[in-house]
Amino acid sequence: MTDGTRRIVGLYWLAVALSCLSAVYAVICARDLIYDGSYYLLRTAEHARFQLVIPARALPQALQQCFAILGERAGIRDLFALARLMSLGMSGWPIVLTAACWFVLPRAEKAWIVGPLFNLALVIPTANLIGVDEGIIASCVLWLLFFVFTFRMQSIAGGVGALALTVACAFTHETAFPFMAGLSLIAAWRARRTSGWERVALIAIAIVGLAATLHLLSWVVFPRDPLERAGFLYSNLQFKFIGTALEPNLPFLASAAAILALTATWIQGRRGVASWPVWFAWIAFAFVVISMVLHPDRMIAPWRNFACRGFPVMFTTVAALAILFLRSRAISPARFATVPAAAILLGLMLTQTVLQFAMTERWQAFTNDLSHLVSERSGEISFVESSRALNPDATQFRGELLMTWGVQPLSIVLAPGGQVRAVVQPGPKAQWHPYRLDGSGTFPQAPGLDWSHFGNP
């Protein structure tokens, strides 16, 4: 194993370890209830079965909900305990799937773990504040499929595994259709040069990959709601995911600084070792961390993370293509794993860990205050009243959470002891309310909830 490969492997396992730490804190605080998460929890708990709302994303949604469903069927009736299990599915599976990629790679090819490493350290943190984002899990499943298809097709077990993963990836995320189209084309091309079992498996993968492409593409052309397509294109084509000075996506800014510094390091590497990209990156990381520490509620903008929801899948598609290009020219990523590059990635991973902990801490503070509010009031709490009580300083983070429709189911989940006395209503611009609490029978009947005290002073 070369020095470059050792650096990549060391950074990979460090990224997995730091992601585990961040995920544990997020699970304890049930951070993934943010936005749609609390509504998915109530629906899953109420019906005790999977709520696969979008067929194109069925696999990530099933993985996100599986622990909560198992917990409920095992007899757990505490709703917040189920919320933690739901959060475990959302925050835990990306780490498990990324770690699984290591065991797929042959011993001599371990340097290619750099792809999942970049996904875990650079890309996923830009979007994972919104835990219900299915694209994060989808990107990790795509990496697993890519490695099995690239390195394990020579065996029967590898061929079966690649075919099974190809079928599964047809239900990951609609933005994966370019990946599946490329997989289908490559499989068809490789099938012409092989024979026997491997050729049969490649032909099957080409056919299934084509069917998967058409299935996923249909959800892009004909989405569940045209607003989803319009919002996704709007946020990406106009770079809304970056944010502004007052509404930044700090994890994205940290990753962008790292990419610029890494690029400069590799360019300078042809002329000799240069230290200035490392200093540039670490100064940028320090600026991001200081901004978060000094003004956390003003620096955390959930909408910006939501706008990055398609990035993990898009990055995986482009990175997989880059790996195929490098391998075709016998270029190993180990040659780029210099000491300066490792220093930049180390700084980024530490920075992203600090940002993740800070976001979880602010979420915990918000949910504590929200739980206290619904325990003291009764009936429906208006947006004006909840803003006055929970966001007196008009900060970005709390303002967004109180404005979205997700605050309504969240306030139900956070009812102390499951006794629902009050529910917070979202802002006036919210186009949809999950529940109409006017006695028309739309009260969620999740386990552990008691509505007998609702509205009683």
N, C-alpha and C positions, 0 to 999 in steps of 0.2 A: 504494500500500500504506500503510495507516494505521500509526500508532505502535504500537497494540495488536497488529496483525498482525505487525509486525516483531519485537516481543518474543516472540510465540508461535513464530514461525519460528526465531528465534535460540535459544530454549530447546529447541526440537525437535531441531535439529542438534547442540546441545551434549549433549542426552540420548543421541542416537545415538553421538556420539564417546565419551562416558564409558562407555556400555554396551559399546562395542567394546573399550576398555581393560580393563574388568573381564572380558569374555569371553576376551580373549587370555590373561590370566593363568590363568583357569579352565581353558582348553584345555591350556595348557602343563602344568598340574598334574593334568589329567584329573579335575577335580573332579566331573564328572557321573557318575563311577562310584559315587557315594554311593547307599546303599539298593539299589534294583533294578538300577542301571546296570551293575554288574560282571557280573551274571547275564545281562542282555541281551547284553552284549558277548561273553561266552563262547558263548552260544547262536548269536549271529550269526556269530561267527568259525568256530565248529565246523561249521556247515552252509553257510557262504558264501552265505546268502540271507536275505531279510527274515524276521523273526520277528514277525508281526502277530498278537499274542496276543489282542487285543480288537478285533473287527471295527469297532466304533463309533469306534475311535481309529486306524484303519489309516493315514490320511494322516500324522498327526504321527509315528507310529512309523516309517513309511517314511522320512520326512525325517530323523529322528534317526539312523537306521542307514545311510543311503545312502552317506556318505563312508567309513565303515568297510568296507562291502562293496566299494566301488570300490577302496579301498586294498588289500584282500586280493586282489581279482581282478587288480590291477596287480602283484602279487608281494610285497607287504609281509608278512613273517612275524613281525615283532617285535610281541608282543601289546600292549605299552604304547604303541607307535606307533599301533596300531589303536584303542587306548583314547582317545588324543588325537583321532583322527578321529571317533570316536563322540561325544566331548565337543564337537567342533566342530559337529556336527549339532545337538546339544541347545542349546548356547549361541549358535550363530551364526544359525540360522534366524529366531529372533524379531527380531533386529536387521535382517536382510535384508528380511523381510516388512514390518516397520514402515517401513523406508526406502522400500520400494516404494509405500507408500500416498501418499507425496509426489507421485509422478509420475502417479498416477491423478487427483488433485485438479486441477480447472481453475485457471488463474492467479488468477481473481477469488475463488476459494473456499479459498485456502490456509490461512485462519485455522482451518478445521475440522480441521486436522492436530492440533489440541489433543486430540482423542480418543485417537489412538495415542500422543501425547506422555504423557498421563496414564497410559495403560496401561503404557508403558515405564518411566516414572519413579516412579509411585506403586504400581502393582499387581504387576507382574511380580517386583520384588525381594522381595516378601513370600513368594514361593513358589519362587523359582528355585534355592535351595540343593539342592532335589531335582530334578536336571536331567532325570530321566526323566519328569517330570510333563508329560503330553501336552497339558494344558489351556493351557499357556503358548503353544505354537505354534498351537493351535486358535484362541485369541483373536486372534492376529495375522492368521490366514487370514480370520476373520470380519470384521475391520476392512477387509481388502482387498475382500471381497465387498460389504460395505456401501457403500464408496465407489464401486465400479464400478456397483453397482445404482442409487445415488442420483444420480451425476453423469455417467455415461457411457452410459446406455441409449439415447440418441438416435441413436447410430451403430450400424451392423451389427457392427463389431468389439466395441463395448461390450456389445451384447446377447449375442453369442456368449460373450464373456468372463464376463459375469454368469451365464449359464446353466452354463458349465463350472465356475465356482467354486461355484455352488449344488450341483451334483453332488458336487464334492469335499468340501464342508462337511457332507455327509451322513455322512462318515467322519472327522470331527474329534474330537468329544467328546460323550458322551451329555448333558452339561449344556447343550449348545447347542440342545436341542429348543425352548425358548421363543423363541430368536432365529429359528430356521428357521420356526416357526409364524407369528411376526410378519411375516417376509419374505414368506411365502406369502399372507397376508391382504392386505398392502400391494400386492403384485404384482397380485392379483386385482382389487383396488379401482382401481388405476391403469389396468389393461387396459380398463376400461369407458370411460375418458376419452381413449383414444388409438386410433390406427388403423395399418394397414399393418404393416410389419416390427416396429415396436416393440410393437404389441399382441400379435403372435404370440410374440415373445420373452417378454413379461410373462406370458402364459397358460402358456407352457412352464415358466417359473420358478415360477409358483404351483403347478403340478402337481408338479414335482420337489421344491419346498420342502415340500409336504404329505407326500410320500413320505418325505423326509428326516426330517421331524418324527416320523412314526410309527416309522421305523427307530431313531432315537436314543431316543425315549421307551420303546421296547421294552427297551432295555438299562438303563433306569432301573428299570422295573417288574420285569424279569427279568435282573438282573445276572449276570455270570460267577460271582460269589461273593456271597451275601447279606451277608457281612461288609463288602464294599465299600460297599454302600448304607448299612448301619447305621453304619459308621465315618464316612462322609461326613456324614450327618445329625447324628450325635452331636457331631462336632467343630464344626459350624456352628451348630446350634441352641443349643448350650451355650457358644458362643464360645471353644472350646478353642484356636482359632488365635491368640488374643491372648497366652495364656500367663499365667504368674504372675511374681512378683518374682524367683523363683529359676530359672524356666524361661520366659524371655520370647521373643517373636518381635520382635526389635529392629527389623528393617526395617518390620514392620507398625506398630509404635509410632511410628516416625519419620513414616510416611505418614499415620497418624491425626492426629498433631500438625499436619502440613501442611494436612490437610483442615479441621481446626478453625480454624486461622489464616486460611486462604483464605476460609472462610465468614464469619468475623468481619470480614475486610477488605472483602468485597463488601457486607456489611450496613452497615458504617460508611461505606462509600463514598457512600452516599446522603446522609450528613450532613456529609461532608468527609473528608479523608484522615486516617487514624489510624495511628500507628506502632506501637502496642502489640502488634498481632497479629504483626508481623514480629519484635519482640523475644521474644515468647512462643515462636514457632517456632524461632528460632535458639537460645534457651536449651534448648529440648527437644532439638534436634539435638545440641547440645554435650553434654548429659547422656547421650544414647544413645551417642555416640562415646566419651566418657570411660569409660562402663561397659564397652564392648567392649574398649577398650585395656587397662584395668586387669584385667579378668577374662574374657578371651576364651573359654576353654574352659568357663567356667561360664555365660556369657551366650548361647552358641550352642546352640539346641535344635532339632535337625533335625525332630523330630516336629511342632513348631509350624509350620514351613514346609510340611510335608507336609499339615497340616490346611488350609492355604490353597490347596490344589491346584485347587479349583473357582472361586476368586475371579476370575482373569482372564477366564474366559468369562462369568461373571455380570456383571462390571463392563462388559464390551463390550456385552452385551445392554441393560443399563440406560442406558449412555452413548449408544448408537445411538438409543434411543428419545428421549433428551433432545435429541439433535441434531435429530431430525425435528421435535420440538416447537418448538425455538428457530427453526428455519428457517421453519416455518409461520407464525411471527409476525415474520419478518424481523429477528430479533435475532442479531447477530453475536457470537461469543465474544471478538472484539477489544475490545469495550466493557468486558469484565471483566479484560483483561490490563493492569492498572495496574502502576505501578512497585513498590508494596508486594507485589502478587501475584507479580510476577516475582522479587523478592528472596526470597520464601518458597520458590518452586519451585527457584531456584538453590541455596539452602541445602539443600533436600531432596536434590537430585541429587548434590551433593558428599557429603552424609552417606551416601547409599546406596552411593556408590562406595567410600567408606572401609569401610563394613560389608562390601561384597562382597570387597574385597581382604583384609580381616581374616579372613573365613570361609575364603577360599581358602588363606591362609597357614596357618591352623590345620589345614585338611585336608592340606596338604602336609606339615606336621610329623607328623601322625598316620600318613600313609601311609609316610613315611620310617621311622618307628619300627616300623610293622608289617612292612615289607619286611625290616628288620634282624632282627626276631624270627623270621620264617619262614626266614631264611637260617641261623640259629644252631641252631634246634631241629629235631626230626624227628618224623614221625607227626602225629597229631591233637593239637592244643593245646586244652586245656579252657578254658571261660569263666573259671574261677577263676584259672588260670595266666595267661591273656592279660590279664585285668584287673589282676593283680598286677604284670605287667611293663609294661603300656602305660597303665594308669590308676591309678597309686598314690595320687593325690590325690582319686579318686572324683569327677571332674568330670562335668558334664552332657553335654557334647559327646562325649567319648570313651566315656562310659558307654553312651549311646544307640547309637553305632556298633558297639560290641562286643556289645551285647545283641541286635541284630537279626540275622536270618538272612543279611542281605547281606554280613556280614563273612566268611562262608565263601568265596563266589566271589571276593570282593575279595582275600583272602589268596592265592588261586591266581593271579590276574592279576599280583600284585605279587611273585611268586616271582622272585628275581634270576636274570637270564639265561634265564628260562623253566624252570629246573630246580626242580621242586616237591619240596621235602624235607619240608615241614610245612604243615598247613592248620589255621586257627583255627576252632573250633566256636563257634556263637552261644550266647546265654544259654539257661538252662533253660526260659524261657517262650516261646521261639520255637516256633511251631506247625508249622513246616515247615523241612526241610533240603534244599537243592537237590540235593546229592550225598551218596550213601552210600559212603563211602570204605573199604569192607570187602572189596574184591575182587569185588564183585558186578557189575562192569562199568559203573558209573555215572561213571567218571572222565571229565571233559570232554576231548575230543581236539581242542582248539583249536590252530591253528598256533603253533609256537614253544614248546609245552609239552613237557617231558620228565619223565615220571613214574617213570623207572627208579630214581631216588634217593629216592622217597617212603618215609619211615619208616626209612631207613638212617641210623644214627648217624654 
